[in-house]
Amino acid sequence: MTQERIIKIQADYRDPGLLERIAANFRRFWVDIKWLNMDCNSGNCVIYMSLYDGHGLENLDLSIITLSKMIDIDNIEELDGCEYKKFELKYNKSKKYEWGVMSE
């Protein structure tokens, strides 16, 4: 059974490796990240993540507890009854890169 949870992480941003360290924590426990959204203002970051146990190992609780012990993490909230829409982005023009070459 796939169990999905949405969490809110409040963290201190001191270097660009913050998201790498958070993602590595979940990779260590074989927990998949479905989507994430991050907003940083003057060193304080709020990160929303959707996590799910696609392998059925039941490591979600352990991965969240382990993440809460990291140095840059202030706190983690598990959100119940959360509704979200898919990522919507409006743009006028774009450039496409494939294998280091821009194509039109």
C-alpha positions as CSV (number, residue, x, y, z in Angstrom):
1,M,0.0,0.0,0.0
2,T,1.4,3.4,-1.0
3,Q,1.1,5.9,1.9
4,E,1.6,9.5,1.0
5,R,2.3,12.3,3.5
6,I,2.7,16.0,3.1
7,I,5.2,17.7,5.4
8,K,6.3,21.3,6.1
9,I,9.9,21.9,7.0
10,Q,11.3,25.1,8.5
11,A,15.0,25.3,8.0
12,D,18.0,27.8,8.1
13,Y,19.5,28.4,4.7
14,R,23.3,28.6,5.0
15,D,24.4,27.0,1.7
16,P,22.9,25.5,-1.5
17,G,23.4,22.0,-0.2
18,L,20.3,22.2,2.1
19,L,18.0,20.5,-0.4
20,E,20.6,17.9,-1.2
21,R,21.0,17.0,2.5
22,I,17.2,16.8,2.9
23,A,16.8,14.6,-0.3
24,A,19.7,12.4,0.8
25,N,18.0,11.7,4.1
26,F,14.9,10.3,2.3
27,R,17.0,8.4,-0.3
28,R,18.8,6.7,2.6
29,F,15.5,5.2,3.8
30,W,14.1,4.5,0.2
31,V,11.3,7.1,0.6
32,D,10.3,8.7,-2.6
33,I,9.7,12.5,-3.0
34,K,6.7,13.2,-5.2
35,W,7.0,17.0,-5.3
36,L,8.5,19.8,-3.2
37,N,8.1,23.6,-3.0
38,M,10.6,25.9,-1.3
39,D,10.4,29.5,-0.3
40,C,13.4,31.3,1.3
41,N,13.4,34.8,2.8
42,S,16.5,36.2,4.5
43,G,17.9,32.8,5.5
44,N,14.7,31.2,6.7
45,C,13.3,28.5,4.4
46,V,9.9,26.9,4.3
47,I,9.8,23.7,2.4
48,Y,6.7,21.7,1.5
49,M,7.2,18.1,0.4
50,S,5.0,15.2,-0.6
51,L,6.6,11.9,0.5
52,Y,5.4,8.4,-0.2
53,D,6.5,4.8,0.5
54,G,6.5,3.3,-3.0
55,H,8.5,0.3,-1.9
56,G,6.3,-0.7,1.1
57,L,9.2,-0.6,3.6
58,E,7.3,1.6,6.1
59,N,10.2,3.9,6.7
60,L,8.3,7.2,6.5
61,D,8.2,7.8,10.2
62,L,11.9,6.9,10.7
63,S,13.0,9.2,7.8
64,I,11.0,12.2,9.2
65,I,12.4,11.7,12.7
66,T,15.9,11.4,11.4
67,L,15.4,14.6,9.3
68,S,14.3,16.5,12.4
69,K,17.7,15.8,14.0
70,M,19.7,17.6,11.3
71,I,21.5,20.8,12.2
72,D,19.8,23.2,9.7
73,I,16.2,21.9,10.4
74,D,14.2,24.0,12.9
75,N,11.1,21.9,12.9
76,I,8.9,19.6,10.8
77,E,5.1,19.5,10.7
78,E,3.1,16.7,9.2
79,L,0.0,18.2,7.5
80,D,-3.3,16.3,7.5
81,G,-6.2,17.0,5.2
82,C,-4.0,19.2,2.9
83,E,-5.3,20.1,-0.6
84,Y,-3.0,21.1,-3.3
85,K,-3.1,21.9,-7.0
86,K,-0.6,20.8,-9.6
87,F,2.2,23.2,-10.3
88,E,0.9,25.9,-12.6
89,L,3.2,28.2,-14.5
90,K,2.5,30.7,-17.2
91,Y,5.2,31.9,-19.6
92,N,5.5,33.7,-23.0
93,K,8.6,32.2,-24.4
94,S,11.0,29.4,-23.7
95,K,14.4,27.9,-24.8
96,K,15.0,24.2,-25.0
97,Y,18.4,22.6,-24.4
98,E,19.2,19.0,-25.4
99,W,22.7,17.5,-24.9
100,G,24.2,21.0,-24.4
101,V,22.8,22.5,-27.6
102,M,19.9,24.9,-27.7
103,S,17.1,23.9,-30.1
104,E,14.1,25.9,-31.1
